[in-house]
């Protein structure tokens, strides 16, 4: 069940800064999942103690491409982002470094 709630870790400069300074990790999660389900899924998958879960729904963005055939317009989909705070001294290793 947890693999359906957690879609993928979100790796960006801002997310890396949060993980280094505040012990917070960012994930793209299922839009229908609530904070309790997200916290339990992270605890089960990564064997860490979750202190808090903050969520945000990121709206989709309009995108335009200029091609030989003309202008192609479309939308990038919206997604739900979860910022997980874990207990001090614990960490989640996304890169598999031992």
C-alpha positions as CSV (number, residue, x, y, z in Angstrom):
1,X,0.0,0.0,0.0
2,X,2.8,2.4,0.8
3,X,4.3,2.2,-2.7
4,X,1.0,3.5,-4.1
5,X,1.0,6.5,-1.7
6,X,4.6,7.6,-2.2
7,X,5.2,8.2,-5.9
8,X,8.8,9.5,-5.9
9,X,11.2,11.6,-3.8
10,X,11.4,15.2,-5.0
11,X,15.0,16.1,-5.4
12,X,15.8,19.8,-6.0
13,X,18.1,22.4,-4.5
14,X,15.5,23.6,-2.0
15,X,14.6,20.0,-1.0
16,X,18.3,19.2,-0.4
17,X,18.7,22.3,1.7
18,X,15.7,21.2,3.9
19,X,17.1,17.7,4.3
20,X,20.5,19.1,5.4
21,X,19.4,21.9,7.7
22,X,16.0,20.8,9.1
23,X,15.9,17.1,8.7
24,X,13.0,17.3,6.3
25,X,12.5,15.2,3.2
26,X,10.2,15.9,0.2
27,X,8.1,13.5,-1.7
28,X,5.5,13.6,-4.6
29,X,2.5,11.6,-3.2
30,X,-0.9,10.5,-4.4
31,X,-3.4,13.3,-4.4
32,X,-6.0,11.4,-2.4
33,X,-3.6,10.4,0.4
34,X,-3.9,12.2,3.7
35,X,-1.2,13.2,6.2
36,X,-1.6,10.1,8.4
37,X,-1.4,7.7,5.5
38,X,1.7,9.5,4.1
39,X,3.4,9.4,7.5
40,X,2.8,5.7,8.0
41,X,3.9,4.9,4.4
42,X,7.3,6.8,5.0
43,X,7.8,5.0,8.4
44,X,7.1,1.6,6.8
45,X,9.2,2.1,3.7
46,X,12.3,3.9,5.2
47,X,12.2,2.7,8.8
48,X,12.3,6.2,10.4
49,X,10.2,8.0,13.0
50,X,8.1,10.7,11.4
51,X,7.5,13.8,13.5
52,X,5.3,15.8,11.2
53,X,3.9,15.8,7.6
54,X,3.1,19.0,5.7
55,X,1.3,18.8,2.3
56,X,0.7,21.1,-0.6
57,X,-1.1,20.7,-3.9
58,X,1.0,22.2,-6.6
59,X,-1.2,23.5,-9.5
60,X,-0.5,22.6,-13.1
61,X,1.3,25.0,-15.4
62,X,0.6,26.1,-19.0
63,X,3.4,25.2,-21.4
64,X,3.9,26.4,-25.0
65,X,6.3,24.9,-27.6
66,X,7.1,26.4,-30.9
67,X,7.5,23.6,-33.6
68,X,7.7,23.5,-37.4
69,X,4.0,22.6,-37.5
70,X,3.1,25.6,-35.4
71,X,2.5,26.4,-31.7
72,X,1.7,23.5,-29.5
73,X,0.0,24.4,-26.2
74,X,-0.7,22.2,-23.3
75,X,-0.7,21.8,-19.5
76,X,1.7,20.1,-17.1
77,X,-0.4,18.1,-14.5
78,X,-0.8,19.2,-10.9
79,X,0.6,17.1,-8.1
80,X,0.6,16.8,-4.3
81,X,3.9,17.4,-2.5
82,X,4.6,16.2,1.1
83,X,7.4,17.5,3.3
84,X,8.2,14.9,6.0
85,X,10.1,15.9,9.2
86,X,11.9,12.9,10.8
87,X,13.4,12.6,14.3
88,X,16.9,14.0,15.0
89,X,19.7,11.6,14.1
90,X,17.6,9.8,11.5
91,X,17.9,10.3,7.8
92,X,16.5,8.9,4.5
93,X,19.1,8.0,1.9
94,X,17.7,8.4,-1.6
95,X,21.0,7.7,-3.4
96,X,21.9,4.3,-1.8
97,X,25.2,5.4,-0.4
98,X,26.3,3.3,2.5
